[in-house]
Amino acid sequence: MNLFKYGNALVVLVAGMLMVQGCGQGRDAGDERPTVGFVTNGIASFWVFADRGANDAAEEFGVDVAVMMPPDGSAGQKRMVQDLLARQVDGIAISPRDPQNQASLLAEIAANTHLITHDSDAPESDRLVYIGMDNYDAGRMCGRLLKEAMPEGGDVVLFIGVLGQLNSDLRRQGVIDELLDRSHDSTRRDPVDKVIEGDTFTILDTRVDGFDFARAKSQVEEALARYPDVDGMVGMFVYNPPQILEAVREAGKIDQVTIVGFDEDAATLQAIKDGAIAGTIVQNPYRYGYESVRVLAALARGDRSVLPESQIIHIPAREITVENVDGFWAETKRFLGEEAN
């Protein structure tokens, strides 16, 4: 069964089921099977793969896992974390939505159980390890995709769910630095409210949608109206490229605006096949879930050898273009098809 056509409705349904199942789990006194929590930063098709990885690792390493997808951002993360802590879970893996303002929540987790981060890091917290891709390098990979698709350069608008979340900030900066042929510096931060000019590329704007899919599309529509001669658009969260594609197509500019993005939404992959999107940078959310539970399972049993000295487990990003999209999409469909069965 192909689930792609069901889109966001599927994700909401799956997330709701996961939250209900998570609240029903718990560890009885004397039960030697550890219980761990895996908390995402929201609801998206991206996290369905992480859920599969988390549950595969739970089965392999003999733990129970509660996968939780908050529909309401930081507030939902706090509510779910406190529920997990009340159940005295043996570890929590979280993708911090707002690490600076969640400092006290992260400290509470670390004080009561094993804390690790995935997808987006909080290096100033007491987390034991970060599991995920190098978002700055991935941003530069995305920038290279756009440079290859636009060898003459041009004016570009960036679209992203949030800023202030470390993976978002690093990803955006990586794209900018690559387009402007700058040196490698993941600590650099360009302002959001200014035009950023280089020799061949100009970043006109960065549009932030707050994980609101409808707003994500309207942001593209507004950008097309404000910058009618824009040459390129970059969508940096999983839902951004499909929203860019839809708005650009409706504006009749599909042959005028070059689009690149992140992640493996079905609409993005189909558009790469069709030539409407030049390419996308994909993560490996399955490995995020799998590695998070593997590490937490070991920590729950007192094995700290799973923690690297660097306190980082990087999962490499991949570049998907028309040359390799068919093979990647077949792999993606197998995961989702199994989820349906």
C-alpha positions as YAML, in Angstrom:
chain: A
units: angstrom
residues:
- id: 1
  name: MET
  ca: [0.00, 0.00, 0.00]
- id: 2
  name: ASN
  ca: [1.39, 3.41, -0.94]
- id: 3
  name: LEU
  ca: [0.83, 5.95, 1.83]
- id: 4
  name: PHE
  ca: [2.27, 8.98, 0.09]
- id: 5
  name: LYS
  ca: [-1.09, 10.19, -1.19]
- id: 6
  name: TYR
  ca: [-2.44, 10.51, 2.33]
- id: 7
  name: GLY
  ca: [0.13, 13.19, 3.24]
- id: 8
  name: ASN
  ca: [-0.21, 15.04, 6.49]
- id: 9
  name: ALA
  ca: [-3.40, 13.26, 7.54]
- id: 10
  name: LEU
  ca: [-1.41, 10.05, 7.87]
- id: 11
  name: VAL
  ca: [1.24, 11.72, 9.96]
- id: 12
  name: VAL
  ca: [-1.31, 13.22, 12.34]
- id: 13
  name: LEU
  ca: [-3.05, 9.88, 12.71]
- id: 14
  name: VAL
  ca: [0.19, 8.02, 13.35]
- id: 15
  name: ALA
  ca: [1.37, 10.68, 15.81]
- id: 16
  name: GLY
  ca: [-1.90, 10.55, 17.69]
- id: 17
  name: MET
  ca: [-1.70, 6.77, 17.96]
- id: 18
  name: LEU
  ca: [1.88, 7.01, 19.19]
- id: 19
  name: MET
  ca: [0.99, 9.52, 21.88]
- id: 20
  name: VAL
  ca: [-1.88, 7.39, 23.12]
- id: 21
  name: GLN
  ca: [0.30, 4.29, 23.14]
- id: 22
  name: GLY
  ca: [3.09, 6.16, 24.93]
- id: 23
  name: CYS
  ca: [0.77, 7.28, 27.73]
- id: 24
  name: GLY
  ca: [-0.41, 3.72, 28.19]
- id: 25
  name: GLN
  ca: [3.06, 2.34, 28.69]
- id: 26
  name: GLY
  ca: [4.95, 2.29, 31.92]
- id: 27
  name: ARG
  ca: [7.39, 0.24, 33.93]
- id: 28
  name: ASP
  ca: [6.16, -1.81, 36.85]
- id: 29
  name: ALA
  ca: [8.31, -2.05, 39.93]
- id: 30
  name: GLY
  ca: [10.76, -4.90, 39.52]
- id: 31
  name: ASP
  ca: [10.46, -4.95, 35.73]
- id: 32
  name: GLU
  ca: [13.99, -5.27, 34.38]
- id: 33
  name: ARG
  ca: [13.09, -4.20, 30.86]
- id: 34
  name: PRO
  ca: [14.02, -0.51, 30.54]
- id: 35
  name: THR
  ca: [11.64, 2.08, 29.15]
- id: 36
  name: VAL
  ca: [12.93, 5.07, 27.16]
- id: 37
  name: GLY
  ca: [11.33, 8.06, 25.50]
- id: 38
  name: PHE
  ca: [11.89, 9.50, 22.02]
- id: 39
  name: VAL
  ca: [10.47, 13.01, 21.65]
- id: 40
  name: THR
  ca: [10.33, 14.79, 18.29]
- id: 41
  name: ASN
  ca: [10.06, 18.54, 17.66]
- id: 42
  name: GLY
  ca: [6.68, 18.30, 15.93]
- id: 43
  name: ILE
  ca: [4.57, 16.25, 13.56]
- id: 44
  name: ALA
  ca: [5.89, 15.54, 10.06]
- id: 45
  name: SER
  ca: [6.28, 12.62, 7.66]
- id: 46
  name: PHE
  ca: [10.00, 12.77, 8.50]
- id: 47
  name: TRP
  ca: [9.32, 11.37, 11.98]
- id: 48
  name: VAL
  ca: [7.48, 8.27, 10.73]
- id: 49
  name: PHE
  ca: [10.89, 6.90, 9.69]
- id: 50
  name: ALA
  ca: [12.40, 7.76, 13.07]
- id: 51
  name: ASP
  ca: [9.54, 5.93, 14.79]
- id: 52
  name: ARG
  ca: [10.29, 2.81, 12.78]
- id: 53
  name: GLY
  ca: [13.98, 3.02, 13.68]
- id: 54
  name: ALA
  ca: [13.23, 3.57, 17.36]
- id: 55
  name: ASN
  ca: [10.90, 0.58, 17.52]
- id: 56
  name: ASP
  ca: [13.28, -1.67, 15.56]
- id: 57
  name: ALA
  ca: [16.05, -0.82, 18.04]
- id: 58
  name: ALA
  ca: [13.70, -1.35, 20.98]
- id: 59
  name: GLU
  ca: [12.98, -4.86, 19.77]
- id: 60
  name: GLU
  ca: [16.64, -5.61, 19.08]
- id: 61
  name: PHE
  ca: [17.99, -4.26, 22.35]
- id: 62
  name: GLY
  ca: [15.20, -5.34, 24.68]
- id: 63
  name: VAL
  ca: [13.62, -2.06, 25.76]
- id: 64
  name: ASP
  ca: [10.23, -0.40, 25.55]
- id: 65
  name: VAL
  ca: [10.09, 2.94, 23.73]
- id: 66
  name: ALA
  ca: [7.47, 5.68, 23.86]
- id: 67
  name: VAL
  ca: [7.66, 7.77, 20.68]
- id: 68
  name: MET
  ca: [5.98, 11.15, 21.16]
- id: 69
  name: MET
  ca: [5.28, 13.81, 18.51]
- id: 70
  name: PRO
  ca: [4.07, 17.11, 19.99]
- id: 71
  name: PRO
  ca: [1.51, 18.98, 17.88]
- id: 72
  name: ASP
  ca: [2.17, 22.24, 19.73]
- id: 73
  name: GLY
  ca: [5.92, 22.76, 19.76]
- id: 74
  name: SER
  ca: [7.81, 23.57, 22.95]
- id: 75
  name: ALA
  ca: [4.70, 23.43, 25.13]
- id: 76
  name: GLY
  ca: [3.94, 19.93, 23.89]
- id: 77
  name: GLN
  ca: [7.53, 18.84, 24.39]
- id: 78
  name: LYS
  ca: [7.42, 20.04, 27.99]
- id: 79
  name: ARG
  ca: [4.16, 18.23, 28.66]
- id: 80
  name: MET
  ca: [5.44, 14.99, 27.14]
- id: 81
  name: VAL
  ca: [8.79, 15.14, 28.91]
- id: 82
  name: GLN
  ca: [7.12, 15.67, 32.27]
- id: 83
  name: ASP
  ca: [4.87, 12.70, 31.59]
- id: 84
  name: LEU
  ca: [7.91, 10.55, 30.79]
- id: 85
  name: LEU
  ca: [9.74, 11.73, 33.91]
- id: 86
  name: ALA
  ca: [6.70, 10.97, 36.04]
- id: 87
  name: ARG
  ca: [6.84, 7.43, 34.70]
- id: 88
  name: GLN
  ca: [10.53, 7.26, 35.68]
- id: 89
  name: VAL
  ca: [11.77, 6.29, 32.25]
- id: 90
  name: ASP
  ca: [15.39, 5.20, 31.88]
- id: 91
  name: GLY
  ca: [16.32, 7.83, 29.33]
- id: 92
  name: ILE
  ca: [14.95, 10.48, 26.98]
- id: 93
  name: ALA
  ca: [16.08, 11.40, 23.48]
- id: 94
  name: ILE
  ca: [14.72, 14.79, 22.43]
- id: 95
  name: SER
  ca: [15.00, 17.16, 19.47]
- id: 96
  name: PRO
  ca: [14.95, 20.49, 21.34]
- id: 97
  name: ARG
  ca: [12.57, 22.96, 19.72]
- id: 98
  name: ASP
  ca: [14.03, 26.00, 21.50]
- id: 99
  name: PRO
  ca: [17.19, 24.95, 23.39]
- id: 100
  name: GLN
  ca: [17.89, 28.31, 25.03]
- id: 101
  name: ASN
  ca: [14.40, 28.74, 26.43]
- id: 102
  name: GLN
  ca: [14.20, 25.01, 27.24]
- id: 103
  name: ALA
  ca: [17.37, 25.06, 29.32]
- id: 104
  name: SER
  ca: [15.50, 24.33, 32.55]
- id: 105
  name: LEU
  ca: [13.55, 21.48, 30.94]
- id: 106
  name: LEU
  ca: [16.73, 19.90, 29.60]
- id: 107
  name: ALA
  ca: [18.37, 20.31, 33.02]
- id: 108
  name: GLU
  ca: [15.37, 18.59, 34.62]
- id: 109
  name: ILE
  ca: [15.73, 15.64, 32.24]
- id: 110
  name: ALA
  ca: [19.47, 15.35, 32.87]
- id: 111
  name: ALA
  ca: [18.96, 15.49, 36.63]
- id: 112
  name: ASN
  ca: [16.49, 12.62, 36.59]
- id: 113
  name: THR
  ca: [17.50, 10.30, 33.76]
- id: 114
  name: HIS
  ca: [19.82, 9.94, 30.76]
- id: 115
  name: LEU
  ca: [19.48, 12.85, 28.34]
- id: 116
  name: ILE
  ca: [20.53, 12.69, 24.70]
- id: 117
  name: THR
  ca: [19.60, 14.95, 21.80]
- id: 118
  name: HIS
  ca: [18.80, 13.97, 18.24]
- id: 119
  name: ASP
  ca: [18.11, 15.88, 15.01]
- id: 120
  name: SER
  ca: [18.87, 19.24, 16.69]
- id: 121
  name: ASP
  ca: [21.46, 19.69, 19.41]
- id: 122
  name: ALA
  ca: [21.65, 21.59, 22.69]
- id: 123
  name: PRO
  ca: [25.42, 21.52, 23.30]
- id: 124
  name: GLU
  ca: [25.23, 23.82, 26.32]
- id: 125
  name: SER
  ca: [22.98, 21.37, 28.15]
- id: 126
  name: ASP
  ca: [24.07, 18.28, 30.09]
- id: 127
  name: ARG
  ca: [23.13, 15.98, 27.25]
- id: 128
  name: LEU
  ca: [25.36, 12.94, 26.94]
- id: 129
  name: VAL
  ca: [25.48, 12.76, 23.15]
- id: 130
  name: TYR
  ca: [23.97, 14.34, 20.05]
- id: 131
  name: ILE
  ca: [22.77, 12.03, 17.27]
- id: 132
  name: GLY
  ca: [22.12, 13.55, 13.86]
- id: 133
  name: MET
  ca: [23.66, 15.06, 10.80]
- id: 134
  name: ASP
  ca: [26.05, 18.00, 10.75]
- id: 135
  name: ASN
  ca: [23.48, 20.63, 9.83]
- id: 136
  name: TYR
  ca: [26.02, 23.25, 8.81]
- id: 137
  name: ASP
  ca: [27.69, 20.86, 6.37]
- id: 138
  name: ALA
  ca: [24.26, 19.77, 5.12]
- id: 139
  name: GLY
  ca: [23.39, 23.40, 4.52]
- id: 140
  name: ARG
  ca: [26.53, 23.78, 2.44]
- id: 141
  name: MET
  ca: [25.56, 20.64, 0.50]
- id: 142
  name: CYS
  ca: [22.20, 22.26, -0.26]
- id: 143
  name: GLY
  ca: [23.96, 25.43, -1.33]
- id: 144
  name: ARG
  ca: [26.10, 23.42, -3.73]
- id: 145
  name: LEU
  ca: [22.96, 21.89, -5.25]
- id: 146
  name: LEU
  ca: [21.65, 25.36, -5.96]
- id: 147
  name: LYS
  ca: [24.98, 26.55, -7.37]
- id: 148
  name: GLU
  ca: [25.03, 23.59, -9.76]
- id: 149
  name: ALA
  ca: [21.46, 24.31, -10.85]
- id: 150
  name: MET
  ca: [22.09, 28.08, -11.13]
- id: 151
  name: PRO
  ca: [25.68, 28.40, -12.41]
- id: 152
  name: GLU
  ca: [25.16, 32.08, -13.28]
- id: 153
  name: GLY
  ca: [23.94, 32.88, -9.76]
- id: 154
  name: GLY
  ca: [20.90, 34.99, -8.94]
- id: 155
  name: ASP
  ca: [18.53, 36.23, -6.27]
- id: 156
  name: VAL
  ca: [17.38, 33.67, -3.69]
- id: 157
  name: VAL
  ca: [14.78, 33.47, -0.91]
- id: 158
  name: LEU
  ca: [15.08, 30.97, 1.96]
- id: 159
  name: PHE
  ca: [12.11, 29.31, 3.71]
- id: 160
  name: ILE
  ca: [12.34, 27.62, 7.09]
- id: 161
  name: GLY
  ca: [10.12, 26.46, 9.94]
- id: 162
  name: VAL
  ca: [11.84, 28.15, 12.87]
- id: 163
  name: LEU
  ca: [15.02, 29.93, 13.81]
- id: 164
  name: GLY
  ca: [16.66, 29.75, 17.22]
- id: 165
  name: GLN
  ca: [16.64, 25.96, 16.95]
- id: 166
  name: LEU
  ca: [20.27, 24.96, 16.43]
- id: 167
  name: ASN
  ca: [19.75, 22.69, 13.44]
- id: 168
  name: SER
  ca: [17.74, 25.45, 11.72]
- id: 169
  name: ASP
  ca: [20.33, 28.13, 12.37]
- id: 170
  name: LEU
  ca: [23.21, 25.93, 11.21]
- id: 171
  name: ARG
  ca: [21.36, 24.75, 8.11]
- id: 172
  name: ARG
  ca: [20.50, 28.29, 7.02]
- id: 173
  name: GLN
  ca: [24.02, 29.53, 7.64]
- id: 174
  name: GLY
  ca: [25.52, 26.66, 5.70]
- id: 175
  name: VAL
  ca: [23.40, 27.49, 2.66]
- id: 176
  name: ILE
  ca: [24.33, 31.16, 2.84]
- id: 177
  name: ASP
  ca: [28.04, 30.55, 3.33]
- id: 178
  name: GLU
  ca: [28.19, 28.15, 0.40]
- id: 179
  name: LEU
  ca: [26.32, 30.46, -1.95]
- id: 180
  name: LEU
  ca: [28.63, 33.32, -1.00]
- id: 181
  name: ASP
  ca: [31.79, 31.14, -1.30]
- id: 182
  name: ARG
  ca: [32.80, 31.84, 2.26]
- id: 183
  name: SER
  ca: [35.19, 29.92, 4.49]
- id: 184
  name: HIS
  ca: [33.88, 27.14, 6.71]
- id: 185
  name: ASP
  ca: [32.65, 28.72, 9.97]
- id: 186
  name: SER
  ca: [29.67, 27.15, 11.72]
- id: 187
  name: THR
  ca: [29.68, 29.93, 14.35]
- id: 188
  name: ARG
  ca: [28.88, 32.65, 11.81]
- id: 189
  name: ARG
  ca: [25.33, 34.05, 11.93]
- id: 190
  name: ASP
  ca: [23.94, 36.40, 9.30]
- id: 191
  name: PRO
  ca: [21.01, 38.62, 10.27]
- id: 192
  name: VAL
  ca: [17.56, 37.53, 9.15]
- id: 193
  name: ASP
  ca: [16.26, 41.02, 8.38]
- id: 194
  name: LYS
  ca: [18.92, 42.15, 5.90]
- id: 195
  name: VAL
  ca: [19.75, 41.42, 2.28]
- id: 196
  name: ILE
  ca: [22.98, 39.38, 2.07]
- id: 197
  name: GLU
  ca: [24.94, 40.06, -1.10]
- id: 198
  name: GLY
  ca: [27.73, 38.03, -2.67]
- id: 199
  name: ASP
  ca: [29.52, 38.12, -6.00]
- id: 200
  name: THR
  ca: [27.04, 35.89, -7.82]
- id: 201
  name: PHE
  ca: [24.23, 35.16, -5.34]
- id: 202
  name: THR
  ca: [22.10, 37.50, -3.26]
- id: 203
  name: ILE
  ca: [19.95, 36.27, -0.35]
- id: 204
  name: LEU
  ca: [16.94, 38.56, -0.51]
- id: 205
  name: ASP
  ca: [15.01, 37.23, 2.45]
- id: 206
  name: THR
  ca: [14.52, 34.43, 4.98]
- id: 207
  name: ARG
  ca: [10.86, 33.54, 5.57]
- id: 208
  name: VAL
  ca: [9.92, 31.76, 8.83]
- id: 209
  name: ASP
  ca: [6.58, 29.93, 9.08]
- id: 210
  name: GLY
  ca: [6.53, 28.45, 12.60]
- id: 211
  name: PHE
  ca: [5.72, 24.91, 11.39]
- id: 212
  name: ASP
  ca: [2.42, 26.20, 9.98]
- id: 213
  name: PHE
  ca: [1.93, 24.50, 6.60]
- id: 214
  name: ALA
  ca: [-0.64, 27.02, 5.36]
- id: 215
  name: ARG
  ca: [1.62, 29.89, 6.37]
- id: 216
  name: ALA
  ca: [4.53, 28.16, 4.67]
- id: 217
  name: LYS
  ca: [2.70, 28.40, 1.36]
- id: 218
  name: SER
  ca: [1.51, 31.96, 1.92]
- id: 219
  name: GLN
  ca: [5.09, 32.97, 2.70]
- id: 220
  name: VAL
  ca: [6.07, 31.76, -0.77]
- id: 221
  name: GLU
  ca: [3.17, 33.59, -2.35]
- id: 222
  name: GLU
  ca: [4.14, 36.79, -0.56]
- id: 223
  name: ALA
  ca: [7.78, 36.38, -1.61]
- id: 224
  name: LEU
  ca: [6.78, 35.88, -5.26]
- id: 225
  name: ALA
  ca: [4.71, 39.07, -5.11]
- id: 226
  name: ARG
  ca: [7.47, 41.06, -3.41]
- id: 227
  name: TYR
  ca: [10.31, 39.67, -5.53]
- id: 228
  name: PRO
  ca: [8.75, 38.95, -8.95]
- id: 229
  name: ASP
  ca: [12.17, 38.35, -10.52]
- id: 230
  name: VAL
  ca: [13.45, 35.93, -7.86]
- id: 231
  name: ASP
  ca: [15.62, 33.21, -9.38]
- id: 232
  name: GLY
  ca: [15.84, 30.55, -6.68]
- id: 233
  name: MET
  ca: [14.09, 29.29, -3.56]
- id: 234
  name: VAL
  ca: [15.37, 26.97, -0.83]
- id: 235
  name: GLY
  ca: [13.02, 25.03, 1.46]
- id: 236
  name: MET
  ca: [14.81, 23.91, 4.60]
- id: 237
  name: PHE
  ca: [12.22, 21.82, 6.44]
- id: 238
  name: VAL
  ca: [10.50, 18.73, 5.05]
- id: 239
  name: TYR
  ca: [7.24, 20.49, 4.17]
- id: 240
  name: ASN
  ca: [8.84, 23.64, 2.70]
- id: 241
  name: PRO
  ca: [9.80, 22.32, -0.76]
- id: 242
  name: PRO
  ca: [6.28, 20.99, -1.51]
- id: 243
  name: GLN
  ca: [4.74, 24.30, -0.41]
- id: 244
  name: ILE
  ca: [7.23, 26.24, -2.55]
- id: 245
  name: LEU
  ca: [6.48, 23.97, -5.49]
- id: 246
  name: GLU
  ca: [2.72, 24.42, -5.20]
- id: 247
  name: ALA
  ca: [2.91, 28.21, -4.89]
- id: 248
  name: VAL
  ca: [5.42, 28.58, -7.72]
- id: 249
  name: ARG
  ca: [3.36, 26.31, -9.98]
- id: 250
  name: GLU
  ca: [0.17, 28.25, -9.26]
- id: 251
  name: ALA
  ca: [2.02, 31.47, -10.10]
- id: 252
  name: GLY
  ca: [3.03, 30.01, -13.47]
- id: 253
  name: LYS
  ca: [6.73, 30.35, -12.68]
- id: 254
  name: ILE
  ca: [7.81, 26.72, -12.49]
- id: 255
  name: ASP
  ca: [10.30, 27.28, -15.34]
- id: 256
  name: GLN
  ca: [11.57, 30.54, -13.87]
- id: 257
  name: VAL
  ca: [12.34, 29.65, -10.25]
- id: 258
  name: THR
  ca: [14.94, 27.02, -9.32]
- id: 259
  name: ILE
  ca: [13.96, 25.07, -6.21]
- id: 260
  name: VAL
  ca: [16.13, 22.97, -3.89]
- id: 261
  name: GLY
  ca: [15.30, 21.68, -0.46]
- id: 262
  name: PHE
  ca: [15.70, 19.27, 2.40]
- id: 263
  name: ASP
  ca: [14.19, 15.90, 3.28]
- id: 264
  name: GLU
  ca: [12.21, 13.28, 1.45]
- id: 265
  name: ASP
  ca: [8.58, 14.35, 1.18]
- id: 266
  name: ALA
  ca: [6.86, 12.43, -1.62]
- id: 267
  name: ALA
  ca: [5.95, 15.63, -3.48]
- id: 268
  name: THR
  ca: [9.59, 16.70, -3.39]
- id: 269
  name: LEU
  ca: [10.82, 13.38, -4.78]
- id: 270
  name: GLN
  ca: [8.20, 13.36, -7.52]
- id: 271
  name: ALA
  ca: [9.13, 16.91, -8.47]
- id: 272
  name: ILE
  ca: [12.79, 15.90, -8.73]
- id: 273
  name: LYS
  ca: [11.75, 13.11, -11.12]
- id: 274
  name: ASP
  ca: [9.68, 15.60, -13.09]
- id: 275
  name: GLY
  ca: [12.45, 18.20, -13.20]
- id: 276
  name: ALA
  ca: [10.52, 20.80, -11.18]
- id: 277
  name: ILE
  ca: [12.88, 20.60, -8.18]
- id: 278
  name: ALA
  ca: [16.62, 20.41, -8.76]
- id: 279
  name: GLY
  ca: [17.42, 18.29, -5.72]
- id: 280
  name: THR
  ca: [17.11, 17.76, -1.99]
- id: 281
  name: ILE
  ca: [19.39, 16.96, 0.94]
- id: 282
  name: VAL
  ca: [18.05, 14.06, 2.95]
- id: 283
  name: GLN
  ca: [18.83, 12.99, 6.47]
- id: 284
  name: ASN
  ca: [18.42, 9.49, 7.84]
- id: 285
  name: PRO
  ca: [15.64, 9.77, 10.43]
- id: 286
  name: TYR
  ca: [15.44, 5.98, 10.69]
- id: 287
  name: ARG
  ca: [19.00, 6.01, 12.06]
- id: 288
  name: TYR
  ca: [18.13, 8.87, 14.41]
- id: 289
  name: GLY
  ca: [15.46, 6.74, 16.02]
- id: 290
  name: TYR
  ca: [17.50, 3.54, 15.93]
- id: 291
  name: GLU
  ca: [20.72, 5.03, 17.31]
- id: 292
  name: SER
  ca: [18.89, 7.00, 20.00]
- id: 293
  name: VAL
  ca: [17.23, 3.90, 21.40]
- id: 294
  name: ARG
  ca: [20.40, 1.81, 21.03]
- id: 295
  name: VAL
  ca: [22.38, 4.33, 23.08]
- id: 296
  name: LEU
  ca: [19.66, 4.78, 25.70]
- id: 297
  name: ALA
  ca: [19.27, 1.01, 26.06]
- id: 298
  name: ALA
  ca: [22.98, 0.66, 26.79]
- id: 299
  name: LEU
  ca: [23.01, 3.58, 29.23]
- id: 300
  name: ALA
  ca: [20.00, 2.13, 31.06]
- id: 301
  name: ARG
  ca: [22.08, -1.00, 31.70]
- id: 302
  name: GLY
  ca: [25.13, 0.93, 32.85]
- id: 303
  name: ASP
  ca: [27.14, 0.65, 29.63]
- id: 304
  name: ARG
  ca: [28.69, 4.03, 28.84]
- id: 305
  name: SER
  ca: [31.02, 2.68, 26.17]
- id: 306
  name: VAL
  ca: [28.39, 3.74, 23.60]
- id: 307
  name: LEU
  ca: [29.26, 7.40, 24.27]
- id: 308
  name: PRO
  ca: [31.98, 8.69, 21.92]
- id: 309
  name: GLU
  ca: [34.60, 11.05, 23.30]
- id: 310
  name: SER
  ca: [33.31, 13.78, 20.97]
- id: 311
  name: GLN
  ca: [29.78, 13.42, 22.42]
- id: 312
  name: ILE
  ca: [28.50, 13.42, 18.84]
- id: 313
  name: ILE
  ca: [27.30, 10.61, 16.58]
- id: 314
  name: HIS
  ca: [27.02, 12.13, 13.13]
- id: 315
  name: ILE
  ca: [24.68, 10.45, 10.64]
- id: 316
  name: PRO
  ca: [25.77, 11.55, 7.14]
- id: 317
  name: ALA
  ca: [23.39, 13.48, 4.89]
- id: 318
  name: ARG
  ca: [22.77, 12.46, 1.28]
- id: 319
  name: GLU
  ca: [22.21, 14.42, -1.90]
- id: 320
  name: ILE
  ca: [19.20, 13.33, -3.98]
- id: 321
  name: THR
  ca: [18.92, 14.45, -7.61]
- id: 322
  name: VAL
  ca: [17.35, 13.05, -10.75]
- id: 323
  name: GLU
  ca: [20.27, 10.62, -11.05]
- id: 324
  name: ASN
  ca: [19.49, 8.69, -7.86]
- id: 325
  name: VAL
  ca: [15.93, 9.65, -6.91]
- id: 326
  name: ASP
  ca: [14.34, 6.40, -8.17]
- id: 327
  name: GLY
  ca: [16.45, 4.16, -5.97]
- id: 328
  name: PHE
  ca: [16.03, 6.39, -2.95]
- id: 329
  name: TRP
  ca: [12.28, 6.69, -3.43]
- id: 330
  name: ALA
  ca: [11.90, 2.92, -3.72]
- id: 331
  name: GLU
  ca: [13.68, 2.60, -0.37]
- id: 332
  name: THR
  ca: [11.43, 5.28, 1.14]
- id: 333
  name: LYS
  ca: [8.24, 3.63, -0.11]
- id: 334
  name: ARG
  ca: [9.27, 0.31, 1.41]
- id: 335
  name: PHE
  ca: [9.44, 1.92, 4.84]
- id: 336
  name: LEU
  ca: [6.08, 3.64, 4.55]
- id: 337
  name: GLY
  ca: [4.43, 0.63, 2.98]
- id: 338
  name: GLU
  ca: [5.50, -1.51, 5.89]
- id: 339
  name: GLU
  ca: [4.13, 1.14, 8.23]
- id: 340
  name: ALA
  ca: [0.71, 0.77, 6.57]
- id: 341
  name: ASN
  ca: [0.67, -2.97, 7.00]
...
